[in-house]
Amino acid sequence: MATEAGLLLVDKPAGATSHDIVLRLRRALGVRRVGHTGTLDPFATGLLLALVGPFTRLADLYHGLAKAYEATMMLGRETDTDDLTGTTVSEDAGWRDLDAETIEASLAARRGPGLQVPSTYSARRAGGERAYALARRGVRPELEAREVTIHEIIVLEVDLPCIRFRTRVSTGTYVRALARDIGRDLGPGAHLTALRRTAIGPFEAEEAASPEAVAEAVTSASSAWRPGMAALPWVPRREVTDAERDEIRYGRSVEQGNVLRPPGSAGDPGASPVESVALCASDRLVAIAEGRDGRLYPKKVFAA
């Protein structure tokens, strides 16, 4: 593995796009291969996961991780973007008749699996084109409802017309759309005014570095920099021998052996894995493999 391969936990500031952050990281680290695992809207702040070097090939492993946010929504106004950057499409002063108990019940009713229509200005595709591109041309995209799960949603503060809340959601969930739908449940409509991503899977924003401090984070080996297997703490792993490593280099499978699951995960350590397995030598990633018929088949090989 190249020494520049790993995962960076970055605290994105407001005003920058996720692509802006990637460009900053490339300059700061002097590394061309940098990519993120999921965007944040420009007005939003918080945790952005950036993969560096060969680890850019691992982006798909991160897409299924749940995400946690703290957000503020304002009742009484809907916008075309479902957030504060958009144009007002409706206003309703009915929020004045609401109380905290009604609001808390409305948010709680959103907990669990359900369907969500993505925001009009989103990266979802409609007719082969990004929804936001259509919307900017004045064409309203027809977006299908997607199944999402709201694992947790808790009211932190009610200061009408604003509601501050914390939520943990499945991948693909738009918190902007969640605020929009809660506003409609309550009657007067709503839009999102602030959003901070506080966690992605096992990674916390508290451990992230600012874009200006990422080079120091790497050289000082701070908690914001996760090289090798530290970048994949939730992925089951299997240690390989030198002989097996040579086989893996040529794309050959190895016996399933003793697959170790992360602490706190369900299942027996040696159970047949149905998900990806990291093949490693100590803390160095050798390959990502798929379990099948009692063997592990390399899908992405990193061994030199």
C-alpha positions in Angstrom: 0.0 0.0 0.0 1.1 3.5 -0.8 1.7 5.6 2.3 -0.9 8.2 1.2 -3.7 5.6 1.2 -6.4 6.1 3.8 -9.5 7.9 5.0 -9.7 11.5 6.1 -12.4 12.8 8.4 -13.1 16.4 7.3 -15.3 19.0 8.9 -16.8 20.8 6.0 -17.5 24.6 6.5 -20.6 26.3 5.2 -20.4 27.8 1.7 -18.1 25.2 0.2 -19.3 22.4 -2.0 -18.0 18.8 -1.4 -16.1 19.0 -4.7 -14.4 22.3 -3.4 -13.2 20.3 -0.4 -11.8 17.5 -2.6 -9.8 20.1 -4.6 -8.4 21.6 -1.4 -7.4 18.2 -0.1 -5.6 17.4 -3.3 -3.6 20.6 -3.1 -2.9 20.3 0.7 -1.7 16.6 0.5 -0.1 16.8 -2.9 -2.1 13.7 -3.9 -4.1 13.5 -7.1 -6.4 10.6 -6.1 -8.9 12.0 -3.6 -12.6 11.5 -3.5 -15.5 11.8 -1.1 -18.1 9.1 -0.1 -21.2 11.3 -0.2 -22.0 15.0 -0.7 -23.1 17.7 1.7 -25.1 20.7 0.4 -23.0 23.9 0.3 -25.0 25.5 3.1 -24.5 22.5 5.3 -21.5 21.8 7.6 -20.1 18.7 9.3 -18.5 15.4 8.5 -17.3 14.6 5.0 -15.4 11.3 4.5 -12.6 11.7 2.0 -10.7 8.7 0.6 -7.1 9.2 -0.4 -4.9 7.3 -2.9 -5.9 3.7 -3.8 -8.6 3.8 -1.1 -10.8 5.8 -3.6 -11.7 2.4 -4.9 -13.5 1.6 -1.6 -16.2 4.3 -1.9 -19.0 1.8 -2.4 -18.3 0.3 1.0 -19.3 3.6 2.7 -22.5 4.2 0.8 -24.7 2.1 3.0 -23.6 3.6 6.3 -26.3 5.5 8.3 -25.8 9.2 8.7 -26.6 11.4 11.7 -27.5 15.1 11.6 -28.5 18.1 13.7 -30.8 20.3 11.9 -33.1 23.4 12.2 -36.3 23.8 10.3 -38.5 26.8 10.0 -42.3 26.4 9.9 -44.6 28.5 7.8 -42.6 28.7 4.5 -41.8 26.2 1.8 -39.1 26.8 -0.8 -38.4 25.2 -4.2 -35.2 23.7 -2.8 -36.7 22.7 0.6 -34.0 24.8 2.3 -33.0 28.5 2.9 -31.3 28.9 -0.4 -34.5 28.5 -2.4 -37.3 30.7 -3.6 -40.5 30.9 -1.5 -43.3 28.8 -3.0 -45.9 29.1 -0.2 -46.3 30.8 3.2 -48.7 30.0 6.1 -48.9 31.5 9.6 -50.6 28.4 11.0 -47.5 27.6 13.0 -48.7 30.1 15.6 -51.4 27.6 16.7 -49.0 24.7 17.2 -47.6 23.5 20.5 -44.5 21.5 21.5 -46.5 18.3 22.2 -48.0 18.3 18.7 -44.7 19.0 17.1 -42.9 16.2 19.0 -45.6 13.8 18.0 -45.3 14.7 14.4 -41.6 14.1 14.3 -41.9 10.9 16.2 -44.5 9.6 13.6 -41.7 9.8 11.0 -39.6 7.3 12.8 -39.1 4.0 11.0 -39.2 2.8 7.4 -41.2 4.9 4.9 -41.3 6.4 1.4 -39.7 9.8 0.6 -39.9 11.9 -2.6 -36.4 13.4 -3.0 -36.1 17.2 -3.1 -36.6 18.8 -6.5 -33.1 20.2 -6.4 -31.3 17.0 -5.8 -28.8 14.7 -7.5 -31.5 12.1 -8.2 -31.9 11.3 -11.9 -35.2 11.9 -13.8 -35.3 10.8 -17.4 -31.5 10.3 -17.4 -30.7 13.8 -16.1 -30.0 15.2 -12.7 -33.1 16.6 -11.1 -31.4 19.9 -10.1 -30.3 20.4 -13.8 -33.9 20.1 -14.9 -35.2 22.3 -12.1 -32.7 25.1 -13.0 -34.1 25.1 -16.5 -37.6 25.5 -15.2 -38.6 21.9 -15.7 -40.2 20.2 -12.7 -38.6 16.7 -12.5 -40.9 13.7 -11.9 -39.1 11.9 -9.0 -40.2 8.5 -7.7 -40.6 8.0 -3.9 -37.7 6.0 -2.4 -37.8 3.8 0.6 -35.8 5.3 3.5 -35.6 4.7 7.2 -35.5 7.3 9.9 -33.7 5.4 12.7 -34.0 8.2 15.2 -35.5 11.7 15.3 -35.6 13.8 18.5 -36.7 17.3 19.1 -33.9 19.3 20.7 -35.6 22.7 20.9 -38.8 24.4 19.9 -38.6 28.1 19.4 -41.5 28.8 17.0 -41.4 29.1 14.1 -38.1 27.1 14.4 -37.6 23.5 15.5 -34.1 22.1 16.1 -33.9 18.4 16.0 -31.4 15.4 15.8 -31.9 12.5 13.4 -30.1 9.4 12.2 -31.2 8.2 8.8 -30.5 5.5 6.2 -28.4 6.3 3.1 -30.3 8.2 0.4 -32.5 10.1 2.9 -32.7 13.9 2.3 -33.1 15.8 5.5 -34.3 18.8 3.5 -37.2 16.6 2.3 -37.8 15.3 5.8 -38.2 18.9 7.0 -40.6 19.6 4.1 -42.7 16.5 4.9 -42.9 17.3 8.6 -44.0 20.8 7.8 -46.8 19.4 5.6 -47.8 17.0 8.3 -48.1 19.9 10.7 -50.0 22.0 8.1 -48.0 25.3 7.5 -45.1 23.8 5.6 -41.5 24.2 6.4 -37.9 24.5 5.0 -34.5 23.6 6.4 -32.4 26.5 7.7 -29.4 24.7 9.1 -27.8 21.3 8.8 -24.8 19.7 10.3 -23.7 16.1 9.7 -22.5 14.7 13.0 -21.7 11.1 12.1 -21.4 8.6 9.3 -21.5 5.0 10.6 -18.8 4.7 13.2 -17.1 8.0 12.3 -17.8 11.2 14.3 -17.5 14.8 13.3 -15.8 15.6 16.6 -12.7 13.7 15.4 -12.6 15.5 12.0 -10.1 18.1 10.9 -10.8 21.4 9.1 -9.7 21.5 5.4 -6.9 23.7 6.4 -5.6 21.2 9.0 -5.7 18.0 7.0 -2.0 17.9 6.1 -1.1 18.2 9.8 -3.6 15.6 10.6 -1.9 13.1 8.3 1.7 13.9 9.5 0.7 13.8 13.1 -1.4 10.7 12.8 -4.4 12.4 14.5 -7.8 10.7 14.8 -8.9 12.5 11.6 -6.5 10.3 9.6 -7.4 6.6 9.3 -4.8 4.7 7.2 -5.0 1.0 6.4 -7.6 -1.1 8.3 -8.4 1.9 10.6 -10.5 3.2 7.6 -12.8 0.1 7.8 -13.7 -0.5 11.4 -17.1 -2.0 10.6 -16.0 -4.4 7.9 -15.4 -8.1 8.8 -11.8 -9.0 8.4 -9.6 -12.1 7.8 -5.8 -12.2 8.4 -4.0 -13.8 5.5 -0.6 -15.6 5.4 2.2 -14.7 3.1 1.4 -17.7 0.9 -2.3 -16.6 0.7 -1.2 -13.0 -0.1 0.7 -14.3 -3.1 -2.5 -16.1 -4.3 -4.6 -13.0 -3.8 -2.2 -10.9 -5.9 -3.2 -13.0 -8.9 -6.9 -12.8 -8.1 -7.2 -16.3 -6.7 -9.6 -17.2 -3.9 -8.6 -18.4 -0.4 -10.4 -20.5 2.1 -12.9 -18.6 4.2 -11.0 -19.3 7.4 -11.7 -17.3 10.6 -13.5 -14.2 9.6 -13.6 -11.8 12.5 -16.5 -9.5 12.9 -16.2 -6.1 14.5 -16.9 -5.8 18.3 -20.6 -5.5 18.9 -21.7 -6.9 15.6 -24.1 -9.8 15.3 -23.1 -13.3 14.3 -20.4 -15.8 15.1 -16.8 -15.0 14.1 -16.6 -17.9 11.8 -20.1 -17.6 10.2 -20.3 -17.5 6.4 -20.1 -13.9 5.5 -22.8 -12.4 3.2 -21.1 -9.0 2.9 -17.7 -7.8 1.9 -14.7 -9.1 3.9 -11.4 -7.2 4.3 -8.4 -9.5 3.7 -5.5 -8.0 5.7 -1.9 -8.5 6.9 -1.8 -6.9 10.3 -3.2 -3.4 9.7 -2.5 -3.4 6.0 -5.3 -4.0 3.6 -4.6 -6.7 1.0 -7.9 -7.0 -0.7 -11.7 -6.7 -0.4 -13.3 -10.1 -1.0 -16.7 -11.7 -1.3 -17.6 -14.9 0.5 -19.1 -17.7 -1.6 -19.2 -21.5 -1.2 -16.8 -21.5 1.8 -14.1 -19.4 0.0 -13.2 -15.7 -0.2 -13.0 -14.3 -3.8 -11.0 -11.0 -4.2 -12.9 -8.2 -5.8 -10.4 -5.4 -5.3 -6.8 -6.2 -4.7 -4.4 -3.8 -3.0 -1.4 -6.1 -2.4 1.9 -4.9 -4.0 
